[in-house]
Amino acid sequence: MSIVSNGSLARSGAEEPIAVRGRRPVRPRGRRRGQGPRTRRLVRGLTPYLFVATAFALLVLLTYLPAANMVWYSLNEWSGFGPVDSFVGLRNYVEVFTDPSIFAVFGVSLYYFVGSFVQMALALYFATVLSFSTRFSNLFRGILFFPYLINGVAIGFVFLYLFQPGGTLDTVLGWVGVSSPPQWLGDASIANYSLAGTSVWRYTGLNFVLFLGAIQSIPRELYEAAELDGAGRWRQFRYIIFPGIRRIIGLSFILAVSGSLSVFEIPYIMTSGANGTSTFVIETIQTAFQYRQVGLASAMAVVLLVIVLVVTWIQRRVFPDEKVDLV
């Protein structure tokens, strides 16, 4: 035992903690009671899985199990009441592909599919313009994104009053000399255009935000170099902006395809599927809850899911997600 200059006692070898008056002795790390190195490694290895366990459980409970039940219902003839005990195999799927009245409603999705390209073009145009120095750009960004924040049911009722005979649109057209406007929702040859236009107005804001965020992520040095080389706005869009946001454009295309195939809110609220405006989702819901053919409706839902997955896979194969290097 030796005495050091500061008055503390030290041993030759490992020092032991000395109690200081008014403080608890500090226990060295790695000597916690009941927690050995193996336990700490186990806890450290399980920690990431514990964080995702709740989300995974909710995903299985609310997504995968209902999807599995839907597939099971599609193999049975069930009215929605009582036990599911009438197994029919693939008969519901055969009816889906052989009944022309079921698959004919996919033609209505073409209106929304074309409308989705219109909304993508508008969103890309406004996102490109507002990404540069523009007066009141924040105001215009809020105006463009605001329709997407409104509930779809509210939008349906607003445009229902807009398109009704003698409504707001007919009044405005009357101011410019149009005395006999068409039946915007009553005429089968025009109704789908009106509904698709409503969908364009609502979802342009979503694509606008996606495109704007992608454009703003492009380094500003590229624009400065392009301006020094004499490139105008069009050349900057062609050689900098468009290649830089190609991934987001591909994502918007996938959303456009799936959205056009699964349109529901707007036509259901405004026309309830009348005058040739019934979509595949509306037809599926009517088959399940109006005609009490839950098995057939489940088969229709499975077919719709497979079509969306196949179209997405084709899109990813035709337009692969390549890494873009602009610098």
TADA-V571954 format. One record per residue. N is the residue number from 1. RES is the residue in one letter. PHI is phi in whole degrees, 0 to 359 (none if undefined). OMEGA is omega in radians with two decimals (* if undefined). Layout:
# TADA-V571954
N|RES|PHI|OMEGA  N|RES|PHI|OMEGA
This chain:
# TADA-V571954
1|M|none|-3.12  2|S|230|-3.11  3|I|254|3.11  4|V|268|-3.01  5|S|292|-3.12  6|N|275|3.05  7|G|88|-3.14  8|S|268|-3.14  9|L|265|3.14  10|A|223|3.05  11|R|249|3.04  12|S|284|-3.06  13|G|132|-3.11  14|A|281|3.09  15|E|277|3.10  16|E|252|-3.12  17|P|296|-3.13  18|I|252|-3.13  19|A|289|3.07  20|V|258|-3.07  21|R|300|3.12  22|G|89|-3.14  23|R|231|3.07  24|R|278|3.12  25|P|297|-3.12  26|V|274|3.12  27|R|277|-3.14  28|P|299|3.12  29|R|296|3.10  30|G|84|3.13  31|R|240|3.10  32|R|293|-3.07  33|R|292|3.04  34|G|80|-3.12  35|Q|227|3.14  36|G|268|-3.14  37|P|300|-3.13  38|R|292|3.12  39|T|295|3.13  40|R|296|3.09  41|R|296|3.12  42|L|294|3.13  43|V|295|3.13  44|R|295|3.13  45|G|285|-3.11  46|L|273|-3.06  47|T|302|3.12  48|P|300|-3.13  49|Y|289|3.10  50|L|292|3.12  51|F|293|-3.08  52|V|265|-3.08  53|A|296|-3.11  54|T|294|3.13  55|A|297|3.13  56|F|293|3.11  57|A|297|3.10  58|L|294|3.11  59|L|297|3.12  60|V|294|-3.06  61|L|290|-3.01  62|L|258|-3.10  63|T|235|-3.01  64|Y|288|3.11  65|L|294|3.05  66|P|300|3.11  67|A|294|3.10  68|A|295|3.08  69|N|296|3.12  70|M|296|3.09  71|V|297|3.11  72|W|294|3.10  73|Y|297|-3.12  74|S|294|3.12  75|L|266|-3.12  76|N|231|3.01  77|E|257|-2.98  78|W|224|-3.13  79|S|267|-3.11  80|G|100|3.13  81|F|236|3.09  82|G|79|-3.12  83|P|287|3.10  84|V|268|-3.05  85|D|225|-3.12  86|S|251|-3.10  87|F|281|-3.11  88|V|238|3.11  89|G|70|-3.06  90|L|266|-3.08  91|R|296|3.13  92|N|295|3.12  93|Y|292|3.09  94|V|297|3.12  95|E|293|3.13  96|V|298|-3.06  97|F|274|-3.12  98|T|255|3.14  99|D|276|-3.08  100|P|294|-3.12  101|S|291|3.14  102|I|277|-3.07  103|F|281|-3.13  104|A|292|-3.10  105|V|290|3.07  106|F|293|3.08  107|G|296|3.11  108|V|294|-3.13  109|S|295|3.13  110|L|296|3.11  111|Y|297|-3.13  112|Y|287|3.11  113|F|293|3.08  114|V|294|3.11  115|G|297|3.12  116|S|294|3.08  117|F|290|3.06  118|V|295|-3.13  119|Q|291|3.06  120|M|294|3.12  121|A|295|3.11  122|L|296|-3.13  123|A|296|3.13  124|L|292|3.12  125|Y|295|-3.11  126|F|293|3.11  127|A|295|3.12  128|T|292|-3.12  129|V|294|-3.07  130|L|280|3.06  131|S|283|3.06  132|F|268|-3.12  133|S|290|-3.11  134|T|225|3.11  135|R|292|3.14  136|F|59|-3.11  137|S|296|3.14  138|N|295|3.09  139|L|296|-3.13  140|F|293|3.09  141|R|297|3.11  142|G|295|3.13  143|I|295|-3.13  144|L|290|-3.09  145|F|274|-3.05  146|F|301|-3.13  147|P|302|-3.13  148|Y|289|3.14  149|L|280|-3.10  150|I|279|3.11  151|N|297|-3.10  152|G|297|3.12  153|V|294|3.12  154|A|297|3.10  155|I|297|3.11  156|G|300|3.14  157|F|290|3.13  158|V|297|-3.13  159|F|285|3.04  160|L|295|3.07  161|Y|286|3.11  162|L|291|-3.05  163|F|268|-3.09  164|Q|291|-3.13  165|P|302|-3.09  166|G|77|-3.12  167|G|277|-3.04  168|T|296|-3.10  169|L|295|3.11  170|D|294|3.12  171|T|295|3.13  172|V|295|3.10  173|L|294|3.09  174|G|295|3.11  175|W|293|-3.12  176|V|258|3.01  177|G|102|3.11  178|V|275|-3.04  179|S|272|-3.11  180|S|231|3.13  181|P|288|-3.12  182|P|285|3.04  183|Q|279|-2.98  184|W|296|3.13  185|L|246|-3.12  186|G|270|3.13  187|D|269|-3.08  188|A|296|-3.13  189|S|279|-3.09  190|I|240|-2.99  191|A|302|-3.11  192|N|293|3.06  193|Y|294|3.12  194|S|295|-3.13  195|L|291|3.10  196|A|295|3.07  197|G|297|3.06  198|T|297|3.11  199|S|296|3.09  200|V|298|-3.13  201|W|298|-3.08  202|R|283|-2.95  203|Y|263|3.08  204|T|298|-3.13  205|G|297|3.13  206|L|295|3.11  207|N|296|3.12  208|F|298|3.14  209|V|293|3.11  210|L|298|-3.13  211|F|292|-3.11  212|L|295|3.10  213|G|297|3.11  214|A|292|-3.14  215|I|294|-3.12  216|Q|289|3.09  217|S|279|3.10  218|I|285|-3.12  219|P|302|-3.13  220|R|291|-3.14  221|E|298|3.13  222|L|293|3.10  223|Y|294|3.14  224|E|296|3.10  225|A|294|3.12  226|A|294|3.11  227|E|293|3.08  228|L|296|3.11  229|D|277|3.10  230|G|87|3.14  231|A|281|3.09  232|G|277|-3.11  233|R|296|-3.12  234|W|294|3.12  235|R|292|3.06  236|Q|295|3.10  237|F|292|-3.05  238|R|288|-3.00  239|Y|255|-3.13  240|I|241|-3.01  241|I|288|-3.06  242|F|297|3.07  243|P|296|-3.10  244|G|288|-3.12  245|I|248|-3.09  246|R|297|3.11  247|R|295|-3.14  248|I|292|3.08  249|I|296|3.07  250|G|298|3.08  251|L|297|3.12  252|S|296|3.09  253|F|295|3.10  254|I|297|3.11  255|L|296|3.13  256|A|293|-3.14  257|V|294|-3.13  258|S|295|3.13  259|G|291|3.13  260|S|291|3.12  261|L|278|-3.06  262|S|241|3.11  263|V|292|-3.12  264|F|218|-2.91  265|E|300|-3.01  266|I|299|-3.12  267|P|292|-3.13  268|Y|290|-3.13  269|I|286|-2.99  270|M|275|-3.08  271|T|231|-3.06  272|S|59|3.13  273|G|85|-3.12  274|A|280|3.10  275|N|57|3.07  276|G|73|-3.13  277|T|253|-3.11  278|S|288|3.09  279|T|266|-3.11  280|F|294|3.12  281|V|291|3.09  282|I|297|3.10  283|E|297|3.12  284|T|294|-3.13  285|I|294|3.10  286|Q|295|3.10  287|T|296|-3.09  288|A|282|-2.95  289|F|256|3.11  290|Q|263|-3.14  291|Y|262|3.07  292|R|58|3.06  293|Q|242|-3.06  294|V|293|3.11  295|G|298|3.11  296|L|294|3.12  297|A|295|3.09  298|S|295|3.08  299|A|297|3.09  300|M|297|3.11  301|A|295|3.11  302|V|295|3.12  303|V|298|3.11  304|L|297|3.11  305|L|297|3.14  306|V|294|3.14  307|I|297|3.12  308|V|297|3.13  309|L|294|3.14  310|V|293|3.13  311|V|296|3.10  312|T|296|3.13  313|W|296|3.11  314|I|296|3.13  315|Q|298|3.13  316|R|289|3.10  317|R|282|-3.12  318|V|286|3.13  319|F|242|-3.09  320|P|295|-3.11  321|D|275|-3.11  322|E|272|3.09  323|K|286|-3.10  324|V|258|3.13  325|D|242|-3.08  326|L|268|-3.09  327|V|247|*
